[in-house]
């Protein structure tokens, strides 16, 4: 890319970022999300803005119909991505890595990695996409030392029993745009809190897998069910728990 083109790209990105607003703590309900329909696909926009760590942060969900034609391989310039498969079966290619992943599987995609996704299941494929641009730029050396991209099949990860249920660890490591990124699943077997309310510098998201989950963030109380997600801003006091007597489970992930 020529220097003038690079400068133009940077100016456009800066202008777009300047118009974004900080994302505030709260809950986003799956059934309330606007749906944009395309041929063989539909997309739900969940949030777009900035966070304490990111000059750009966007979350959406994509559904591919059975047999949908995959879009051409592509790469992001300075944006890192995290993907979570909500339902279905995906053939994912990240750089030189290819894997078939099912529900609950996770992908971490550093900037610059070519990526392509195909629905290879017997029904729809739905996945969440989290895109983020760091205020501190991209550190590919840090990413490479930590293992670069990840394609984590949920079936290959074991649950570990706990006093209140069980948990499954996905990763806890630096990335290209974060000094640390940690992700796990918590399952709570009975009604009540997972742990005492607390706060930390990391921004955190709770994505509900099943059951009824409640969360208090900065004194505000919220409830959510499967497909919904909470976000707690950096430094906000928050606590999460099972809102019903039947079991619940959720992804929890945070970054700094």
N, C-alpha and C positions, 0 to 999 in steps of 0.2 A: 504494500500500500504506500502511495506517495505521501511525502510530508504534508502537503496541503490537504489531502483527503483525510489523513489522520487528525489534523487540527480541526477540520470540519466535523468529523465524527465526535471528537472530544467536546466541541462547543455545543453540538446538538444534545449530547448526553448531559452536560452541565445545565443546559436550559431546562431539559425535562426534569432533572433532579430538583432544581430550584423550585419547581411548581408542586412538588410532592409534600404532603403533610406527614408529621410523625404518626405512626400507628399507635393507638391507645389501647390499654388493657380492656379485656371484655370477652364475650363469647360470640361465635359465628355459627348459626344454625344451618345445617345442610339443606333443610326443606325451604329455607327462606332465600337461598342464593339464586340470583338471576341466571337463566340458562340461555346460552347462545348456541343455536343448532346450525351445523354445517353438514355437507354430504358425508355420511358414514361416521360423523363425530358430533359431540356436543361438549361445550366448555362452561364451567362455572367459575366466575371470578370471585375470590374470597376476600382478598385484601391487597392493597398496594400503597406503599408509602416509604417512610424511613424509620429506622430504629436507632438506638444508642450506638450500635456498632456498624450499621449499614446505611450507606447513602441511598441505596435502593433495595427494597424488599417487597417481593410480590408472591402471592400464593394463589394458585388456581387448581382446578380439578378437570381432567380431560377424560372423556369416555369414548372409546373406539367400539364401533359395532363389530359383531362377529364377521371375520373376513375382510375388515377394512384395509384398504390399500395403505401401507405405511408411507409416511412422509419421507422425503429424501434425507439422508444423513446431514447433520449440521453440527456446528460448534459455537459456543458462546465466547466472546472476546475477553471480557473481564468479569463475567458473572459465574458464580459457582451455583450448583443445583443439588437439591436433595429431592428424591422421589420416593413415595410410599404407595404400594399397590393396594387399593381398597378392595377390589374384587377382580377375578379373572386370572388369565395366564398371559404373561408377556415374554416375548423373545427380545432381550435387550442386548445391544452391542455398544460398548463404550471403549473407544480406541481399539485395541487388539483383543479385548475381552468380550465374549459372548456367553450368555447364560439364559436359560428359561426359568422364570421366576413366577411364583404364585402369590396369593393373597397374603399380605403382611410382610412381603419382602421389601427391601430398601436399596436404593441406589444413591451413591454420592459421586458427583461428576465435577471435577475441577475445570476451570476455564481452559479453553483450547482443545479439549477432548472431543473428537467426533462421536456423535451419538445417533442411534436409530432404534425405534421401538415398533414392535409388530404384535398384534393380537393373534395368538396362536391357540386360544381356548375355544370352548364350545358355546360361549356366550359373550356378553359385553366385557370389555376390559376398562376399568376405571382406576385412575391413579392421581394422587396429589403431587403437585410440582411446587417446590419452594425455590425461588430464585433470589440471590443476594449478591450485592456489590459492596465490598468493604470500604470504609472510609480511609483505611490504611493501605489500600492497594492489594495486589496479588503477590503471594510469596510461593512460587512453584517449588523452590528448593525445600521449603518446610513441608509442602504437600507430598513431594516425592519421598522424603525421609520417613513420613508417616504411613506411606503405602499407596499414595495417589488415589485413584478411583476405587470404589467399592461396589460390588454386586452381591448383596447379602440375601440368600435364600432363607426365608423364615423357617422352613422345615429343617434347616441344618443347625439352627440355634436352639439350645435346650432351655427349658424353664427351670428355675431354681426355687425351691420352696422357701417361704418366709413365714413369719409369725402371723401375718394377716392374709396370706394368699401365696403368690408366687411372682417371679419376675424373669425377664429375658433381656440380657444385655446385647446390644447391637454394636456400638463402638464408643470409644472415649479417647479422643486423639486430636491433634492439630489438623487443620485443613489449609487449603490455599488462601482462604480469606478469614479464617478464625484462628486465634491462638489456642482455642480448645473448643471442641464440639462433642457433646455427650448425648447418647440416645439409648432408651430402653423401653420395655413394656412392663407395666405394673398390672397385676390382677389382684383385686380385693374380693374376698369371699363373703364378707358380711358388711352390713351398713356401718359407716363410721369413717373417721379420717385415716388417710394413709400415714400421716405424720403430723407433727405440730406445725402451725404456721411459721414461716421463715421468710427471709429475704436474701438475695444475693445479687451480684453485679450482672450476672448472666440474664439475658432475656430468655423466657421459657414458653414453650407451647405444649399444651396437653391436647391430644387428638383422641377422641373417644372411639373405641373399637366396638364395644357392646356394653349393655347395661345402662344404668343411670348414674351420672357423675355430677358432683357439685364442686364448686370452687369459689372461694372468697378471695378477692383481689383488692387490696387497698380499701377494705371495709365494705365493698360491694359483693353481694352474693349472686351467683349464677348457677343454672342447671343446664345439663346437656345430655344428649343421647348419641347413639351410633352415627358417625359421620360428622358430628359437630366438633369444633375446636375452640379452646381458650388460648388467649395470649396474655402473659403477665410481663409488663415492662420491667426493664432493669431497675433494681432497687425497690420494687413494690413488695410490700408484705403480702404473702399469699399462702393458701392452704388448699389441698384437694382431698376429696374423699368419695366414698360410695354413698349414693343418695338413697339406696333401697336395700332391702335385706337379701335380695338375690345378688349373684356375683356381677362384677363389672371389670372391664379391662380398658387400658388406654396406653397410647404412646406418650412418653414424656421426653422432650429434647430441649436442650439449652445450649447457648453459645456465648462466647465473648471474644 
